[in-house]
Amino acid sequence: MSAPERLLTDAEVLRLQGHDVGIVEEGTRFHVVISNFLLPSLYEPQKTDLMFIADYQYPMSALDMFWTEPFVRCRNGSWPQNADQFEQHIGRTWQRWSWHYQGWNPSSHSLATHLDVCFDRLSKGL
């Protein structure tokens, strides 16, 4: 199965914005990995790999949550809210940020808008 055309197009938009983006297929899912993503200064380390998981129905199926390379912590050493669980995907361990938002609209949302929502969440330092 190949990645949905819209997913490929949306990944290219992120690349044009300067992000290092790869897509890895695993089963019926497509893992979008943004390498060396710069985190807000509220966290250590300052850079991490960031991942979204889409499926073959993207963008009709909403993106939800995000994952980082372990171990992202708040500068005070605590775990960020709802980010203390770890999962295996594409042969790597990932830190799951279980944070959900409502209102995904396939005609107006994309990888870029999901990245904006994730960055907004990260910027709050929770």
C-alpha positions in Angstrom: 0.0 0.0 0.0 1.4 3.4 -0.8 0.8 6.6 1.2 -2.2 8.7 0.4 -1.4 11.4 -2.2 -2.6 14.1 0.2 -0.3 12.8 2.9 2.7 13.0 0.5 1.6 16.5 -0.6 1.2 17.7 3.0 4.6 16.3 3.9 6.1 18.2 1.1 4.6 21.4 2.5 6.4 20.8 5.8 9.6 20.2 3.8 9.2 23.5 2.1 8.8 25.1 5.6 12.3 23.7 6.4 11.4 20.5 8.3 13.2 17.2 7.7 10.2 15.0 7.1 10.1 11.2 6.4 7.1 8.8 6.0 7.5 5.2 7.2 4.8 2.7 6.4 4.0 0.1 9.0 0.9 -2.1 8.4 -2.0 0.2 7.6 -0.4 3.2 9.2 2.0 5.9 8.0 4.4 7.3 10.5 5.3 10.9 9.7 8.6 11.7 11.4 10.0 15.2 11.6 13.7 14.8 12.5 15.5 17.2 14.8 12.4 19.2 15.7 13.2 22.2 17.8 11.2 22.2 21.1 10.2 25.3 23.0 12.8 26.3 25.7 10.5 24.8 28.4 11.8 21.3 27.6 15.0 19.3 27.7 16.4 18.3 25.3 16.0 21.1 22.9 15.6 18.9 19.8 13.8 15.6 19.3 12.3 13.6 16.5 8.5 14.3 16.4 6.0 11.8 15.0 2.4 11.8 13.9 0.5 8.6 12.9 -1.9 8.7 9.9 -3.7 5.9 8.1 -4.7 5.1 4.6 -7.8 7.2 4.9 -5.9 10.5 5.6 -7.1 13.2 5.7 -10.6 11.7 6.3 -9.4 10.1 9.5 -8.2 12.7 11.9 -4.7 13.0 13.3 -4.6 12.6 17.0 -1.8 12.9 19.6 1.9 13.1 18.8 5.0 11.2 19.8 8.6 12.3 20.5 11.9 10.6 20.9 12.3 9.8 24.6 13.0 11.4 27.1 11.5 14.8 26.8 11.0 16.4 30.2 10.1 19.8 31.5 13.1 21.9 32.5 12.2 21.2 36.2 12.7 17.5 35.5 9.0 16.5 35.6 7.2 14.6 32.9 5.0 16.8 30.8 1.3 16.3 31.3 0.0 13.1 29.7 3.5 12.4 28.2 4.8 9.7 30.5 3.9 6.6 28.4 6.2 4.9 25.9 5.4 2.8 22.9 7.1 0.9 20.1 6.6 2.1 16.5 8.7 1.6 13.4 11.3 -0.2 15.4 11.9 2.6 17.9 10.7 3.6 21.3 8.5 6.8 21.3 7.2 9.0 24.1 3.4 9.4 23.6 1.8 12.8 24.2 -1.8 11.8 24.9 -3.4 15.0 24.1 -6.5 15.3 21.9 -8.3 18.1 20.3 -11.7 18.4 18.7 -12.7 19.7 15.3 -10.6 18.0 12.7 -11.9 19.1 9.3 -10.4 17.1 6.4 -10.9 20.0 4.0 -9.0 22.5 6.0 -6.6 20.5 8.3 -3.3 19.0 7.4 0.0 17.9 8.7 0.9 21.6 9.0 -2.1 22.5 11.0 -1.6 19.5 13.3 2.0 20.6 13.8 0.7 24.0 14.7 -1.7 22.5 17.3 1.1 20.3 18.7 3.5 23.3 18.9 0.8 25.3 20.7 0.4 22.5 23.2 4.2 22.3 23.7 4.4 26.1 24.1 2.2 25.9 27.2 4.8 23.9 29.0 2.3 21.5 30.5 
